[in-house]
């Protein structure tokens, strides 16, 4: 079965940007149209993938670019992650 595309996000960056914007988790959640609990899960890293529409609303609410919210891509010299 085909999975819809998602965006992997950096929870620490979300938290940093939210705090810099002076928003509570509740305020950010309201602006994005998600629950405060979901914001908390994203920031803690227990949820790391977002649907495109939700991700776009998060970026707009925080007024940031993809490069700020997405985790860095591994370079060619980096070893693959172990699971």
mmCIF file of the N, C-alpha and C atoms, coordinates in Angstrom:
data_MODEL
# 
_entry.id   MODEL 
# 
loop_
_atom_site.group_PDB 
_atom_site.id 
_atom_site.type_symbol 
_atom_site.label_atom_id 
_atom_site.label_alt_id 
_atom_site.label_comp_id 
_atom_site.label_asym_id 
_atom_site.label_entity_id 
_atom_site.label_seq_id 
_atom_site.pdbx_PDB_ins_code 
_atom_site.Cartn_x 
_atom_site.Cartn_y 
_atom_site.Cartn_z 
_atom_site.occupancy 
_atom_site.B_iso_or_equiv 
_atom_site.pdbx_formal_charge 
_atom_site.auth_seq_id 
_atom_site.auth_comp_id 
_atom_site.auth_asym_id 
_atom_site.auth_atom_id 
_atom_site.pdbx_PDB_model_num 
ATOM 1   N N  . UNK A 1 1  ? 0.842  -1.177 0.000  1.00 0.00 ? 1  UNK A N  1 
ATOM 2   C CA . UNK A 1 1  ? 0.000  0.000  0.000  1.00 0.00 ? 1  UNK A CA 1 
ATOM 3   C C  . UNK A 1 1  ? 0.892  1.247  0.000  1.00 0.00 ? 1  UNK A C  1 
ATOM 4   N N  . UNK A 1 2  ? 0.524  2.240  -0.753 1.00 0.00 ? 2  UNK A N  1 
ATOM 5   C CA . UNK A 1 2  ? 1.313  3.466  -0.888 1.00 0.00 ? 2  UNK A CA 1 
ATOM 6   C C  . UNK A 1 2  ? 1.061  4.405  0.284  1.00 0.00 ? 2  UNK A C  1 
ATOM 7   N N  . UNK A 1 3  ? 2.131  4.880  0.892  1.00 0.00 ? 3  UNK A N  1 
ATOM 8   C CA . UNK A 1 3  ? 2.034  5.831  2.005  1.00 0.00 ? 3  UNK A CA 1 
ATOM 9   C C  . UNK A 1 3  ? 2.098  7.250  1.465  1.00 0.00 ? 3  UNK A C  1 
ATOM 10  N N  . UNK A 1 4  ? 1.287  8.157  2.009  1.00 0.00 ? 4  UNK A N  1 
ATOM 11  C CA . UNK A 1 4  ? 1.367  9.551  1.563  1.00 0.00 ? 4  UNK A CA 1 
ATOM 12  C C  . UNK A 1 4  ? 2.702  10.165 1.976  1.00 0.00 ? 4  UNK A C  1 
ATOM 13  N N  . UNK A 1 5  ? 3.181  11.144 1.222  1.00 0.00 ? 5  UNK A N  1 
ATOM 14  C CA . UNK A 1 5  ? 4.463  11.771 1.569  1.00 0.00 ? 5  UNK A CA 1 
ATOM 15  C C  . UNK A 1 5  ? 4.353  12.535 2.893  1.00 0.00 ? 5  UNK A C  1 
ATOM 16  N N  . UNK A 1 6  ? 5.441  12.526 3.620  1.00 0.00 ? 6  UNK A N  1 
ATOM 17  C CA . UNK A 1 6  ? 5.507  13.278 4.874  1.00 0.00 ? 6  UNK A CA 1 
ATOM 18  C C  . UNK A 1 6  ? 6.824  14.032 4.917  1.00 0.00 ? 6  UNK A C  1 
ATOM 19  N N  . UNK A 1 7  ? 6.892  14.974 5.846  1.00 0.00 ? 7  UNK A N  1 
ATOM 20  C CA . UNK A 1 7  ? 8.116  15.731 6.067  1.00 0.00 ? 7  UNK A CA 1 
ATOM 21  C C  . UNK A 1 7  ? 8.671  15.371 7.429  1.00 0.00 ? 7  UNK A C  1 
ATOM 22  N N  . UNK A 1 8  ? 9.956  15.030 7.476  1.00 0.00 ? 8  UNK A N  1 
ATOM 23  C CA . UNK A 1 8  ? 10.614 14.789 8.753  1.00 0.00 ? 8  UNK A CA 1 
ATOM 24  C C  . UNK A 1 8  ? 11.010 16.150 9.322  1.00 0.00 ? 8  UNK A C  1 
ATOM 25  N N  . UNK A 1 9  ? 10.762 16.339 10.625 1.00 0.00 ? 9  UNK A N  1 
ATOM 26  C CA . UNK A 1 9  ? 11.060 17.619 11.252 1.00 0.00 ? 9  UNK A CA 1 
ATOM 27  C C  . UNK A 1 9  ? 11.996 17.447 12.438 1.00 0.00 ? 9  UNK A C  1 
ATOM 28  N N  . UNK A 1 10 ? 12.656 18.529 12.799 1.00 0.00 ? 10 UNK A N  1 
ATOM 29  C CA . UNK A 1 10 ? 13.578 18.588 13.924 1.00 0.00 ? 10 UNK A CA 1 
ATOM 30  C C  . UNK A 1 10 ? 12.838 19.204 15.106 1.00 0.00 ? 10 UNK A C  1 
ATOM 31  N N  . UNK A 1 11 ? 12.488 18.385 16.084 1.00 0.00 ? 11 UNK A N  1 
ATOM 32  C CA . UNK A 1 11 ? 11.711 18.838 17.231 1.00 0.00 ? 11 UNK A CA 1 
ATOM 33  C C  . UNK A 1 11 ? 12.377 19.936 18.035 1.00 0.00 ? 11 UNK A C  1 
ATOM 34  N N  . UNK A 1 12 ? 13.686 19.849 18.182 1.00 0.00 ? 12 UNK A N  1 
ATOM 35  C CA . UNK A 1 12 ? 14.409 20.872 18.939 1.00 0.00 ? 12 UNK A CA 1 
ATOM 36  C C  . UNK A 1 12 ? 14.307 22.230 18.233 1.00 0.00 ? 12 UNK A C  1 
ATOM 37  N N  . UNK A 1 13 ? 14.386 22.209 16.903 1.00 0.00 ? 13 UNK A N  1 
ATOM 38  C CA . UNK A 1 13 ? 14.274 23.456 16.139 1.00 0.00 ? 13 UNK A CA 1 
ATOM 39  C C  . UNK A 1 13 ? 12.859 24.035 16.260 1.00 0.00 ? 13 UNK A C  1 
ATOM 40  N N  . UNK A 1 14 ? 11.854 23.167 16.254 1.00 0.00 ? 14 UNK A N  1 
ATOM 41  C CA . UNK A 1 14 ? 10.474 23.638 16.420 1.00 0.00 ? 14 UNK A CA 1 
ATOM 42  C C  . UNK A 1 14 ? 10.336 24.340 17.767 1.00 0.00 ? 14 UNK A C  1 
ATOM 43  N N  . UNK A 1 15 ? 10.852 23.702 18.805 1.00 0.00 ? 15 UNK A N  1 
ATOM 44  C CA . UNK A 1 15 ? 10.777 24.295 20.148 1.00 0.00 ? 15 UNK A CA 1 
ATOM 45  C C  . UNK A 1 15 ? 11.506 25.632 20.200 1.00 0.00 ? 15 UNK A C  1 
ATOM 46  N N  . UNK A 1 16 ? 12.723 25.669 19.660 1.00 0.00 ? 16 UNK A N  1 
ATOM 47  C CA . UNK A 1 16 ? 13.504 26.909 19.664 1.00 0.00 ? 16 UNK A CA 1 
ATOM 48  C C  . UNK A 1 16 ? 12.761 28.035 18.939 1.00 0.00 ? 16 UNK A C  1 
ATOM 49  N N  . UNK A 1 17 ? 12.219 27.733 17.776 1.00 0.00 ? 17 UNK A N  1 
ATOM 50  C CA . UNK A 1 17 ? 11.512 28.750 16.991 1.00 0.00 ? 17 UNK A CA 1 
ATOM 51  C C  . UNK A 1 17 ? 10.220 29.191 17.685 1.00 0.00 ? 17 UNK A C  1 
ATOM 52  N N  . UNK A 1 18 ? 9.526  28.252 18.291 1.00 0.00 ? 18 UNK A N  1 
ATOM 53  C CA . UNK A 1 18 ? 8.292  28.599 19.025 1.00 0.00 ? 18 UNK A CA 1 
ATOM 54  C C  . UNK A 1 18 ? 8.605  29.544 20.174 1.00 0.00 ? 18 UNK A C  1 
ATOM 55  N N  . UNK A 1 19 ? 9.634  29.220 20.914 1.00 0.00 ? 19 UNK A N  1 
ATOM 56  C CA . UNK A 1 19 ? 9.992  30.051 22.060 1.00 0.00 ? 19 UNK A CA 1 
ATOM 57  C C  . UNK A 1 19 ? 10.490 31.425 21.601 1.00 0.00 ? 19 UNK A C  1 
ATOM 58  N N  . UNK A 1 20 ? 11.262 31.454 20.519 1.00 0.00 ? 20 UNK A N  1 
ATOM 59  C CA . UNK A 1 20 ? 11.746 32.736 19.997 1.00 0.00 ? 20 UNK A CA 1 
ATOM 60  C C  . UNK A 1 20 ? 10.574 33.608 19.529 1.00 0.00 ? 20 UNK A C  1 
ATOM 61  N N  . UNK A 1 21 ? 9.531  32.969 19.029 1.00 0.00 ? 21 UNK A N  1 
ATOM 62  C CA . UNK A 1 21 ? 8.341  33.704 18.578 1.00 0.00 ? 21 UNK A CA 1 
ATOM 63  C C  . UNK A 1 21 ? 7.460  34.124 19.759 1.00 0.00 ? 21 UNK A C  1 
ATOM 64  N N  . UNK A 1 22 ? 7.807  33.658 20.961 1.00 0.00 ? 22 UNK A N  1 
ATOM 65  C CA . UNK A 1 22 ? 7.035  34.016 22.145 1.00 0.00 ? 22 UNK A CA 1 
ATOM 66  C C  . UNK A 1 22 ? 5.689  33.314 22.227 1.00 0.00 ? 22 UNK A C  1 
ATOM 67  N N  . UNK A 1 23 ? 5.610  32.108 21.660 1.00 0.00 ? 23 UNK A N  1 
ATOM 68  C CA . UNK A 1 23 ? 4.360  31.363 21.654 1.00 0.00 ? 23 UNK A CA 1 
ATOM 69  C C  . UNK A 1 23 ? 4.403  30.204 22.633 1.00 0.00 ? 23 UNK A C  1 
ATOM 70  N N  . UNK A 1 24 ? 3.267  29.909 23.240 1.00 0.00 ? 24 UNK A N  1 
ATOM 71  C CA . UNK A 1 24 ? 3.145  28.688 24.039 1.00 0.00 ? 24 UNK A CA 1 
ATOM 72  C C  . UNK A 1 24 ? 2.825  27.546 23.079 1.00 0.00 ? 24 UNK A C  1 
ATOM 73  N N  . UNK A 1 25 ? 2.931  26.327 23.571 1.00 0.00 ? 25 UNK A N  1 
ATOM 74  C CA . UNK A 1 25 ? 2.540  25.189 22.743 1.00 0.00 ? 25 UNK A CA 1 
ATOM 75  C C  . UNK A 1 25 ? 1.073  25.303 22.348 1.00 0.00 ? 25 UNK A C  1 
ATOM 76  N N  . UNK A 1 26 ? 0.255  25.738 23.259 1.00 0.00 ? 26 UNK A N  1 
ATOM 77  C CA . UNK A 1 26 ? -1.183 25.906 22.997 1.00 0.00 ? 26 UNK A CA 1 
ATOM 78  C C  . UNK A 1 26 ? -1.427 26.936 21.888 1.00 0.00 ? 26 UNK A C  1 
ATOM 79  N N  . UNK A 1 27 ? -0.741 28.055 21.947 1.00 0.00 ? 27 UNK A N  1 
ATOM 80  C CA . UNK A 1 27 ? -0.912 29.101 20.932 1.00 0.00 ? 27 UNK A CA 1 
ATOM 81  C C  . UNK A 1 27 ? -0.461 28.619 19.556 1.00 0.00 ? 27 UNK A C  1 
ATOM 82  N N  . UNK A 1 28 ? 0.686  27.948 19.512 1.00 0.00 ? 28 UNK A N  1 
ATOM 83  C CA . UNK A 1 28 ? 1.176  27.429 18.241 1.00 0.00 ? 28 UNK A CA 1 
ATOM 84  C C  . UNK A 1 28 ? 0.201  26.386 17.689 1.00 0.00 ? 28 UNK A C  1 
ATOM 85  N N  . UNK A 1 29 ? -0.252 25.503 18.547 1.00 0.00 ? 29 UNK A N  1 
ATOM 86  C CA . UNK A 1 29 ? -1.196 24.467 18.126 1.00 0.00 ? 29 UNK A CA 1 
ATOM 87  C C  . UNK A 1 29 ? -2.449 25.087 17.520 1.00 0.00 ? 29 UNK A C  1 
ATOM 88  N N  . UNK A 1 30 ? -2.960 26.105 18.156 1.00 0.00 ? 30 UNK A N  1 
ATOM 89  C CA . UNK A 1 30 ? -4.173 26.773 17.672 1.00 0.00 ? 30 UNK A CA 1 
ATOM 90  C C  . UNK A 1 30 ? -3.929 27.385 16.292 1.00 0.00 ? 30 UNK A C  1 
ATOM 91  N N  . UNK A 1 31 ? -2.792 28.034 16.095 1.00 0.00 ? 31 UNK A N  1 
ATOM 92  C CA . UNK A 1 31 ? -2.475 28.662 14.811 1.00 0.00 ? 31 UNK A CA 1 
ATOM 93  C C  . UNK A 1 31 ? -2.323 27.630 13.688 1.00 0.00 ? 31 UNK A C  1 
ATOM 94  N N  . UNK A 1 32 ? -1.752 26.478 14.025 1.00 0.00 ? 32 UNK A N  1 
ATOM 95  C CA . UNK A 1 32 ? -1.483 25.453 13.022 1.00 0.00 ? 32 UNK A CA 1 
ATOM 96  C C  . UNK A 1 32 ? -2.701 24.562 12.782 1.00 0.00 ? 32 UNK A C  1 
ATOM 97  N N  . UNK A 1 33 ? -3.587 24.481 13.776 1.00 0.00 ? 33 UNK A N  1 
ATOM 98  C CA . UNK A 1 33 ? -4.759 23.622 13.649 1.00 0.00 ? 33 UNK A CA 1 
ATOM 99  C C  . UNK A 1 33 ? -4.487 22.197 14.094 1.00 0.00 ? 33 UNK A C  1 
ATOM 100 N N  . UNK A 1 34 ? -3.601 22.058 15.091 1.00 0.00 ? 34 UNK A N  1 
ATOM 101 C CA . UNK A 1 34 ? -3.276 20.752 15.655 1.00 0.00 ? 34 UNK A CA 1 
ATOM 102 C C  . UNK A 1 34 ? -3.432 20.833 17.170 1.00 0.00 ? 34 UNK A C  1 
ATOM 103 N N  . UNK A 1 35 ? -3.299 19.709 17.843 1.00 0.00 ? 35 UNK A N  1 
ATOM 104 C CA . UNK A 1 35 ? -3.436 19.708 19.300 1.00 0.00 ? 35 UNK A CA 1 
ATOM 105 C C  . UNK A 1 35 ? -2.133 20.137 19.980 1.00 0.00 ? 35 UNK A C  1 
ATOM 106 N N  . UNK A 1 36 ? -2.251 20.638 21.196 1.00 0.00 ? 36 UNK A N  1 
ATOM 107 C CA . UNK A 1 36 ? -1.067 20.985 21.986 1.00 0.00 ? 36 UNK A CA 1 
ATOM 108 C C  . UNK A 1 36 ? -0.238 19.731 22.232 1.00 0.00 ? 36 UNK A C  1 
ATOM 109 N N  . UNK A 1 37 ? -0.913 18.620 22.413 1.00 0.00 ? 37 UNK A N  1 
ATOM 110 C CA . UNK A 1 37 ? -0.212 17.360 22.650 1.00 0.00 ? 37 UNK A CA 1 
ATOM 111 C C  . UNK A 1 37 ? 0.662  16.980 21.439 1.00 0.00 ? 37 UNK A C  1 
ATOM 112 N N  . UNK A 1 38 ? 0.134  17.201 20.241 1.00 0.00 ? 38 UNK A N  1 
ATOM 113 C CA . UNK A 1 38 ? 0.908  16.905 19.029 1.00 0.00 ? 38 UNK A CA 1 
ATOM 114 C C  . UNK A 1 38 ? 2.145  17.795 18.960 1.00 0.00 ? 38 UNK A C  1 
ATOM 115 N N  . UNK A 1 39 ? 2.015  19.072 19.299 1.00 0.00 ? 39 UNK A N  1 
ATOM 116 C CA . UNK A 1 39 ? 3.163  19.980 19.336 1.00 0.00 ? 39 UNK A CA 1 
ATOM 117 C C  . UNK A 1 39 ? 4.197  19.436 20.320 1.00 0.00 ? 39 UNK A C  1 
ATOM 118 N N  . UNK A 1 40 ? 3.735  19.006 21.483 1.00 0.00 ? 40 UNK A N  1 
ATOM 119 C CA . UNK A 1 40 ? 4.627  18.458 22.491 1.00 0.00 ? 40 UNK A CA 1 
ATOM 120 C C  . UNK A 1 40 ? 5.364  17.225 21.962 1.00 0.00 ? 40 UNK A C  1 
ATOM 121 N N  . UNK A 1 41 ? 4.651  16.329 21.303 1.00 0.00 ? 41 UNK A N  1 
ATOM 122 C CA . UNK A 1 41 ? 5.278  15.127 20.735 1.00 0.00 ? 41 UNK A CA 1 
ATOM 123 C C  . UNK A 1 41 ? 6.315  15.489 19.672 1.00 0.00 ? 41 UNK A C  1 
ATOM 124 N N  . UNK A 1 42 ? 6.014  16.481 18.852 1.00 0.00 ? 42 UNK A N  1 
ATOM 125 C CA . UNK A 1 42 ? 6.981  16.914 17.841 1.00 0.00 ? 42 UNK A CA 1 
ATOM 126 C C  . UNK A 1 42 ? 8.241  17.458 18.505 1.00 0.00 ? 42 UNK A C  1 
ATOM 127 N N  . UNK A 1 43 ? 8.058  18.312 19.498 1.00 0.00 ? 43 UNK A N  1 
ATOM 128 C CA . UNK A 1 43 ? 9.210  18.928 20.161 1.00 0.00 ? 43 UNK A CA 1 
ATOM 129 C C  . UNK A 1 43 ? 10.067 17.901 20.895 1.00 0.00 ? 43 UNK A C  1 
ATOM 130 N N  . UNK A 1 44 ? 9.439  16.879 21.464 1.00 0.00 ? 44 UNK A N  1 
ATOM 131 C CA . UNK A 1 44 ? 10.181 15.843 22.192 1.00 0.00 ? 44 UNK A CA 1 
ATOM 132 C C  . UNK A 1 44 ? 10.824 14.823 21.259 1.00 0.00 ? 44 UNK A C  1 
ATOM 133 N N  . UNK A 1 45 ? 10.374 14.807 20.000 1.00 0.00 ? 45 UNK A N  1 
ATOM 134 C CA . UNK A 1 45 ? 10.929 13.861 19.045 1.00 0.00 ? 45 UNK A CA 1 
ATOM 135 C C  . UNK A 1 45 ? 10.213 12.531 18.987 1.00 0.00 ? 45 UNK A C  1 
ATOM 136 N N  . UNK A 1 46 ? 9.134  12.364 19.752 1.00 0.00 ? 46 UNK A N  1 
ATOM 137 C CA . UNK A 1 46 ? 8.401  11.109 19.686 1.00 0.00 ? 46 UNK A CA 1 
ATOM 138 C C  . UNK A 1 46 ? 7.532  11.038 18.435 1.00 0.00 ? 46 UNK A C  1 
ATOM 139 N N  . UNK A 1 47 ? 7.285  12.176 17.815 1.00 0.00 ? 47 UNK A N  1 
ATOM 140 C CA . UNK A 1 47 ? 6.661  12.259 16.481 1.00 0.00 ? 47 UNK A CA 1 
ATOM 141 C C  . UNK A 1 47 ? 7.623  13.070 15.632 1.00 0.00 ? 47 UNK A C  1 
ATOM 142 N N  . UNK A 1 48 ? 8.009  12.542 14.478 1.00 0.00 ? 48 UNK A N  1 
ATOM 143 C CA . UNK A 1 48 ? 8.995  13.249 13.666 1.00 0.00 ? 48 UNK A CA 1 
ATOM 144 C C  . UNK A 1 48 ? 8.541  13.492 12.235 1.00 0.00 ? 48 UNK A C  1 
ATOM 145 N N  . UNK A 1 49 ? 7.349  13.044 11.887 1.00 0.00 ? 49 UNK A N  1 
ATOM 146 C CA . UNK A 1 49 ? 6.872  13.199 10.521 1.00 0.00 ? 49 UNK A CA 1 
ATOM 147 C C  . UNK A 1 49 ? 5.539  13.930 10.503 1.00 0.00 ? 49 UNK A C  1 
ATOM 148 N N  . UNK A 1 50 ? 5.400  14.823 9.532  1.00 0.00 ? 50 UNK A N  1 
ATOM 149 C CA . UNK A 1 50 ? 4.179  15.613 9.399  1.00 0.00 ? 50 UNK A CA 1 
ATOM 150 C C  . UNK A 1 50 ? 3.671  15.543 7.966  1.00 0.00 ? 50 UNK A C  1 
ATOM 151 N N  . UNK A 1 51 ? 2.356  15.607 7.826  1.00 0.00 ? 51 UNK A N  1 
ATOM 152 C CA . UNK A 1 51 ? 1.756  15.680 6.498  1.00 0.00 ? 51 UNK A CA 1 
ATOM 153 C C  . UNK A 1 51 ? 2.078  17.048 5.895  1.00 0.00 ? 51 UNK A C  1 
ATOM 154 N N  . UNK A 1 52 ? 2.159  17.115 4.565  1.00 0.00 ? 52 UNK A N  1 
ATOM 155 C CA . UNK A 1 52 ? 2.555  18.368 3.910  1.00 0.00 ? 52 UNK A CA 1 
ATOM 156 C C  . UNK A 1 52 ? 1.724  19.590 4.302  1.00 0.00 ? 52 UNK A C  1 
ATOM 157 N N  . UNK A 1 53 ? 0.420  19.491 4.348  1.00 0.00 ? 53 UNK A N  1 
ATOM 158 C CA . UNK A 1 53 ? -0.402 20.663 4.678  1.00 0.00 ? 53 UNK A CA 1 
ATOM 159 C C  . UNK A 1 53 ? -0.141 21.143 6.101  1.00 0.00 ? 53 UNK A C  1 
ATOM 160 N N  . UNK A 1 54 ? -0.023 20.224 7.031  1.00 0.00 ? 54 UNK A N  1 
ATOM 161 C CA . UNK A 1 54 ? 0.236  20.591 8.431  1.00 0.00 ? 54 UNK A CA 1 
ATOM 162 C C  . UNK A 1 54 ? 1.622  21.194 8.562  1.00 0.00 ? 54 UNK A C  1 
ATOM 163 N N  . UNK A 1 55 ? 2.594  20.592 7.884  1.00 0.00 ? 55 UNK A N  1 
ATOM 164 C CA . UNK A 1 55 ? 3.959  21.110 7.917  1.00 0.00 ? 55 UNK A CA 1 
ATOM 165 C C  . UNK A 1 55 ? 4.008  22.541 7.371  1.00 0.00 ? 55 UNK A C  1 
ATOM 166 N N  . UNK A 1 56 ? 3.309  22.790 6.277  1.00 0.00 ? 56 UNK A N  1 
ATOM 167 C CA . UNK A 1 56 ? 3.285  24.131 5.674  1.00 0.00 ? 56 UNK A CA 1 
ATOM 168 C C  . UNK A 1 56 ? 2.667  25.143 6.646  1.00 0.00 ? 56 UNK A C  1 
ATOM 169 N N  . UNK A 1 57 ? 1.598  24.758 7.330  1.00 0.00 ? 57 UNK A N  1 
ATOM 170 C CA . UNK A 1 57 ? 0.978  25.672 8.307  1.00 0.00 ? 57 UNK A CA 1 
ATOM 171 C C  . UNK A 1 57 ? 1.916  25.935 9.487  1.00 0.00 ? 57 UNK A C  1 
ATOM 172 N N  . UNK A 1 58 ? 2.672  24.929 9.895  1.00 0.00 ? 58 UNK A N  1 
ATOM 173 C CA . UNK A 1 58 ? 3.644  25.109 10.976 1.00 0.00 ? 58 UNK A CA 1 
ATOM 174 C C  . UNK A 1 58 ? 4.722  26.105 10.555 1.00 0.00 ? 58 UNK A C  1 
ATOM 175 N N  . UNK A 1 59 ? 5.259  25.930 9.355  1.00 0.00 ? 59 UNK A N  1 
ATOM 176 C CA . UNK A 1 59 ? 6.271  26.865 8.849  1.00 0.00 ? 59 UNK A CA 1 
ATOM 177 C C  . UNK A 1 59 ? 5.734  28.281 8.799  1.00 0.00 ? 59 UNK A C  1 
ATOM 178 N N  . UNK A 1 60 ? 4.509  28.434 8.329  1.00 0.00 ? 60 UNK A N  1 
ATOM 179 C CA . UNK A 1 60 ? 3.911  29.765 8.229  1.00 0.00 ? 60 UNK A CA 1 
ATOM 180 C C  . UNK A 1 60 ? 3.694  30.373 9.614  1.00 0.00 ? 60 UNK A C  1 
ATOM 181 N N  . UNK A 1 61 ? 3.229  29.579 10.556 1.00 0.00 ? 61 UNK A N  1 
ATOM 182 C CA . UNK A 1 61 ? 2.982  30.081 11.911 1.00 0.00 ? 61 UNK A CA 1 
ATOM 183 C C  . UNK A 1 61 ? 4.277  30.547 12.571 1.00 0.00 ? 61 UNK A C  1 
ATOM 184 N N  . UNK A 1 62 ? 5.373  29.841 12.298 1.00 0.00 ? 62 UNK A N  1 
ATOM 185 C CA . UNK A 1 62 ? 6.659  30.193 12.900 1.00 0.00 ? 62 UNK A CA 1 
ATOM 186 C C  . UNK A 1 62 ? 7.463  31.154 12.024 1.00 0.00 ? 62 UNK A C  1 
ATOM 187 N N  . UNK A 1 63 ? 7.001  31.347 10.793 1.00 0.00 ? 63 UNK A N  1 
ATOM 188 C CA . UNK A 1 63 ? 7.679  32.235 9.844  1.00 0.00 ? 63 UNK A CA 1 
ATOM 189 C C  . UNK A 1 63 ? 9.139  31.825 9.652  1.00 0.00 ? 63 UNK A C  1 
ATOM 190 N N  . UNK A 1 64 ? 9.340  30.534 9.321  1.00 0.00 ? 64 UNK A N  1 
ATOM 191 C CA . UNK A 1 64 ? 10.686 29.992 9.122  1.00 0.00 ? 64 UNK A CA 1 
ATOM 192 C C  . UNK A 1 64 ? 10.761 29.224 7.812  1.00 0.00 ? 64 UNK A C  1 
ATOM 193 N N  . UNK A 1 65 ? 11.973 28.886 7.420  1.00 0.00 ? 65 UNK A N  1 
ATOM 194 C CA . UNK A 1 65 ? 12.222 28.144 6.188  1.00 0.00 ? 65 UNK A CA 1 
ATOM 195 C C  . UNK A 1 65 ? 12.330 26.650 6.452  1.00 0.00 ? 65 UNK A C  1 
ATOM 196 N N  . UNK A 1 66 ? 12.289 25.876 5.367  1.00 0.00 ? 66 UNK A N  1 
ATOM 197 C CA . UNK A 1 66 ? 12.490 24.430 5.469  1.00 0.00 ? 66 UNK A CA 1 
ATOM 198 C C  . UNK A 1 66 ? 13.801 24.092 6.161  1.00 0.00 ? 66 UNK A C  1 
ATOM 199 N N  . UNK A 1 67 ? 14.856 24.811 5.778  1.00 0.00 ? 67 UNK A N  1 
ATOM 200 C CA . UNK A 1 67 ? 16.178 24.481 6.313  1.00 0.00 ? 67 UNK A CA 1 
ATOM 201 C C  . UNK A 1 67 ? 16.236 24.615 7.830  1.00 0.00 ? 67 UNK A C  1 
ATOM 202 N N  . UNK A 1 68 ? 15.359 25.419 8.406  1.00 0.00 ? 68 UNK A N  1 
ATOM 203 C CA . UNK A 1 68 ? 15.365 25.581 9.863  1.00 0.00 ? 68 UNK A CA 1 
ATOM 204 C C  . UNK A 1 68 ? 14.616 24.446 10.563 1.00 0.00 ? 68 UNK A C  1 
ATOM 205 N N  . UNK A 1 69 ? 13.557 23.933 9.986  1.00 0.00 ? 69 UNK A N  1 
ATOM 206 C CA . UNK A 1 69 ? 12.739 22.930 10.667 1.00 0.00 ? 69 UNK A CA 1 
ATOM 207 C C  . UNK A 1 69 ? 13.069 21.490 10.308 1.00 0.00 ? 69 UNK A C  1 
ATOM 208 N N  . UNK A 1 70 ? 13.786 21.284 9.230  1.00 0.00 ? 70 UNK A N  1 
ATOM 209 C CA . UNK A 1 70 ? 14.100 19.928 8.801  1.00 0.00 ? 70 UNK A CA 1 
ATOM 210 C C  . UNK A 1 70 ? 15.452 19.519 9.370  1.00 0.00 ? 70 UNK A C  1 
ATOM 211 N N  . UNK A 1 71 ? 15.618 18.247 9.721  1.00 0.00 ? 71 UNK A N  1 
ATOM 212 C CA . UNK A 1 71 ? 16.928 17.806 10.221 1.00 0.00 ? 71 UNK A CA 1 
ATOM 213 C C  . UNK A 1 71 ? 17.971 17.883 9.110  1.00 0.00 ? 71 UNK A C  1 
ATOM 214 N N  . UNK A 1 72 ? 19.221 18.080 9.467  1.00 0.00 ? 72 UNK A N  1 
ATOM 215 C CA . UNK A 1 72 ? 20.261 18.151 8.441  1.00 0.00 ? 72 UNK A CA 1 
ATOM 216 C C  . UNK A 1 72 ? 20.373 16.825 7.703  1.00 0.00 ? 72 UNK A C  1 
ATOM 217 N N  . UNK A 1 73 ? 20.647 16.893 6.410  1.00 0.00 ? 73 UNK A N  1 
ATOM 218 C CA . UNK A 1 73 ? 20.843 15.690 5.603  1.00 0.00 ? 73 UNK A CA 1 
ATOM 219 C C  . UNK A 1 73 ? 22.244 15.162 5.858  1.00 0.00 ? 73 UNK A C  1 
ATOM 220 N N  . UNK A 1 74 ? 22.378 13.840 5.962  1.00 0.00 ? 74 UNK A N  1 
ATOM 221 C CA . UNK A 1 74 ? 23.735 13.302 6.140  1.00 0.00 ? 74 UNK A CA 1 
ATOM 222 C C  . UNK A 1 74 ? 24.556 13.547 4.884  1.00 0.00 ? 74 UNK A C  1 
ATOM 223 N N  . UNK A 1 75 ? 25.831 13.769 5.078  1.00 0.00 ? 75 UNK A N  1 
ATOM 224 C CA . UNK A 1 75 ? 26.721 13.966 3.931  1.00 0.00 ? 75 UNK A CA 1 
ATOM 225 C C  . UNK A 1 75 ? 27.205 12.615 3.451  1.00 0.00 ? 75 UNK A C  1 
ATOM 226 N N  . UNK A 1 76 ? 27.841 12.598 2.311  1.00 0.00 ? 76 UNK A N  1 
ATOM 227 C CA . UNK A 1 76 ? 28.299 11.335 1.732  1.00 0.00 ? 76 UNK A CA 1 
ATOM 228 C C  . UNK A 1 76 ? 29.262 10.592 2.655  1.00 0.00 ? 76 UNK A C  1 
ATOM 229 N N  . UNK A 1 77 ? 30.043 11.310 3.429  1.00 0.00 ? 77 UNK A N  1 
ATOM 230 C CA . UNK A 1 77 ? 31.017 10.667 4.297  1.00 0.00 ? 77 UNK A CA 1 
ATOM 231 C C  . UNK A 1 77 ? 30.434 10.135 5.600  1.00 0.00 ? 77 UNK A C  1 
ATOM 232 N N  . UNK A 1 78 ? 29.207 10.507 5.921  1.00 0.00 ? 78 UNK A N  1 
ATOM 233 C CA . UNK A 1 78 ? 28.599 10.039 7.172  1.00 0.00 ? 78 UNK A CA 1 
ATOM 234 C C  . UNK A 1 78 ? 28.168 8.585  7.041  1.00 0.00 ? 78 UNK A C  1 
ATOM 235 N N  . UNK A 1 79 ? 28.382 7.784  8.096  1.00 0.00 ? 79 UNK A N  1 
ATOM 236 C CA . UNK A 1 79 ? 27.917 6.398  8.039  1.00 0.00 ? 79 UNK A CA 1 
ATOM 237 C C  . UNK A 1 79 ? 26.399 6.350  8.140  1.00 0.00 ? 79 UNK A C  1 
ATOM 238 N N  . UNK A 1 80 ? 25.768 5.331  7.576  1.00 0.00 ? 80 UNK A N  1 
ATOM 239 C CA . UNK A 1 80 ? 24.317 5.231  7.682  1.00 0.00 ? 80 UNK A CA 1 
ATOM 240 C C  . UNK A 1 80 ? 23.898 5.011  9.137  1.00 0.00 ? 80 UNK A C  1 
ATOM 241 N N  . UNK A 1 81 ? 22.702 5.483  9.470  1.00 0.00 ? 81 UNK A N  1 
ATOM 242 C CA . UNK A 1 81 ? 22.193 5.318  10.843 1.00 0.00 ? 81 UNK A CA 1 
ATOM 243 C C  . UNK A 1 81 ? 21.871 3.850  11.097 1.00 0.00 ? 81 UNK A C  1 
ATOM 244 N N  . UNK A 1 82 ? 22.128 3.424  12.312 1.00 0.00 ? 82 UNK A N  1 
ATOM 245 C CA . UNK A 1 82 ? 21.770 2.061  12.726 1.00 0.00 ? 82 UNK A CA 1 
ATOM 246 C C  . UNK A 1 82 ? 20.431 2.093  13.404 1.00 0.00 ? 82 UNK A C  1 
ATOM 247 N N  . UNK A 1 83 ? 19.664 1.078  13.195 1.00 0.00 ? 83 UNK A N  1 
ATOM 248 C CA . UNK A 1 83 ? 18.335 0.997  13.820 1.00 0.00 ? 83 UNK A CA 1 
ATOM 249 C C  . UNK A 1 83 ? 18.344 0.062  14.982 1.00 0.00 ? 83 UNK A C  1 
# 
